[in-house]
């Protein structure tokens, strides 16, 4: 329990996550970072494809019927809504990119999968990641036998130094660190945000070392307060950042549409981004061939309806998640006021999660007891760990639970904690 | 040119296929086995999802609104229309399977990808395939560094012997043949059909050797004459066949919905099919997470509308493809009547392709000349080859060209052949 999860354990976490809610359907779940379902207008959105078909027919100068025929067929491996995505990331993230730099993928997970495999394709290539980190990235590496070097940094200001130390260790052993996986905005699972200064330091260091930053940004648009910091892709003038995006949180997960933005001039021109894109495209052609054009048409139609910015359409969801966060913080304050020094948590400025620290270890066994005996599901942070050091932390997701359920769930979790502390 | 395509060349073929039509838009293309677009009713089908939502809400005993919410979310990795697919393959292919034996995939290509990687996951594991074969299967192996052992058999009756010889050679070198990729019905690219006797011999041999047959069946429902032979999955009592299916030809490619059927009791119980399924599911969870539930709802809705059999709905398409095949055969008869001995072709009983043999080599260079100078695109069979021996063959697809274009395209191809023969 005090050891970091190994490759095998990490692979099983995805199943644990998927299954624990089904195993305990009556429990209140703080386990999964799903978007809240009241903002998913699937029935309405299934009609949005028609809007894109009009646009597509116009663009290709063909009758609508022919556009439907073309959309129904096999399609371009890299996608058909690349230009609309390029406009959306310009409006919503301040990212300047060409349509040709966008690869449309079957969800954000496929973008991670393709990029990690492509960048770490030779023996000795290593994926760098801060510990703890998102299991969807480390799982790809584990599944394909790619070495992961996790580095710890408790103070975000030390991150570039911690990274440099990890790289030095790898190079001593003849390994080649090729990519750094990061969620700079409202990280999953830590909920942290990288400062402007840290972003700039990491970019400078990675550019100098020839390391590609895989900047995963599922939560960036869900900021509840404070100043937005530009994505690393927008701050990078060296071509060392690949931006990974998804419409699973801003629209809905069921469409399975995500993307990667690969700069044409990579690593100051040392690497041909077009060549990297061609290799990603080739790998995609042997896994999913192309992303569903029906899903792409729906996302495209929504983007057209929203003038290629999703800021306004997600406003009600942002307000709801902010309220949920506030409720959870207030409930935690009230539930744990007896132990102000021993039980602490962070106050995330955005995203779907917060992290709480307990005065005792909390692993799979404790998660199971919480679910089974106390009717509340929480995630041990050690499930996401690449090295020891997070045994006493839990991740609480507040995105897809109502206010009442949050209050009741925190009460149940506090009951477990009380029993454990009083039993000591 | 007289050598079999190597791994690198094979990987490039997919690009060649995707790009040659775009490079020569005025050329008549016999290159790609796309379904004919007049049978793709995308606009109408995009409404079929609602039918599935009703069914899904009924099944889960929830209001329709909640069903839409659930469908809009992340979903079961293995899919949500597995029961409907199990019914469809029972009706249309005589396959008996449980819903739990069905894995829904992001197109048939993902099913191939997951199965090849899973079955050949250890060093020394080898994928067996008859040469020539579909590039989507060998491409997966090439991309992941999995060895492919191609075996040739000109007479289909010798296939089990040719396979046994290939297996013996591998075992002499300490290799483990783990899977045999096959398209038993209207093979791509050869258009051949395996006889009942050959199917039974292969099943007996593979069951005895512990080799899993990956039976890919995109074209099985497109038979134009003659008796249907049951799929190998339906003939197999040993659990040595995994059935791979797709809705790209029977509905349309844009939905990207395919599936694998993995028997629970594999290889006479030596292998736990549930365990294999769990591993496929885990690999899928790190590549596409789950197949788009919007696409699944549309396929599900169409299956419900058709009482889980697509035989009736594809009848017009079958009649059209049969007509196209007849037109192509008549045009070839007429165009090549001067050289009855030197130029020959097969008469496929179904599927989307036929194969023609020339009295001279036909490779990438010749394909380029045909497209550029003669305005017709055909595929060298050597592109699909795993060993020398198909340098003089070409594959002609007749599925997505009208009768007039077939006549004109064959005329253009004959003009190239005439020039080449008279220039000799």
Interface residues (C-beta under 8 A of the other chain):
Chain A: X11 X14 X15 X18 X32 X34 X35 X37 X38 X40 X42 X43 X46 X47 X49 X50 X53 X68 X69 X70 X71 X72 X73 X74 X75 X77 X106 X107 X109 X110 X113 X136 X139 X140 X143 X248 X252 X253 X254 X255 X256 X282 X283 X285 X286 X287 X288 X289 X290 X291 X292 X293 X294 X295 X298
Chain B: X11 X14 X15 X18 X32 X34 X35 X37 X38 X40 X42 X43 X46 X47 X49 X50 X53 X68 X69 X70 X71 X72 X73 X74 X75 X77 X106 X107 X109 X110 X113 X136 X139 X140 X143 X248 X252 X253 X254 X255 X256 X282 X283 X285 X286 X287 X288 X289 X290 X291 X292 X293 X294 X295 X298
